[in-house]
Amino acid sequence: MKEDIEGKIPPGVMSVLQDHMRNLEKALLVNDPQMPSYLKESHRILITHPETVHLLDDEEIGQLITAAQKFTDTQIVAALAKTKSSGRKVNKLSTDADGNIDL
């Protein structure tokens, strides 16, 4: 399968992506101001050649996510199960003497 994917990627694209991944790894360790640039270029390659993501290992994908979280100052969290008390609030309806709903 990887051979099929590698055949679709133009020569040099994976090496450029791997260079950006190494730069991202270093940038995360030292708070390099160039990190957004490395992240942007890695993203551009992944968008242009989506099959490249299949050749990245879990650690490299994790680095991309970590860099994106740090750059955007966000956190990706697991979905929390809604409890009965945190669910949508339901208003109770009341009726008048004729049985019409009061608004």
DATAPE-V411159 format. One record per helix or strand of 2 or more residues. SS is the DSSP state (H for helix, E for strand). FROM is the first residue (numbers start at 1). LEN is the number of residues. If there is no record, write none. Layout:
SS;FROM;LEN
SS;FROM;LEN
//
This chain:
H;2;7
H;13;18
H;35;14
H;50;6
H;58;15
E;94;2
E;101;2
//
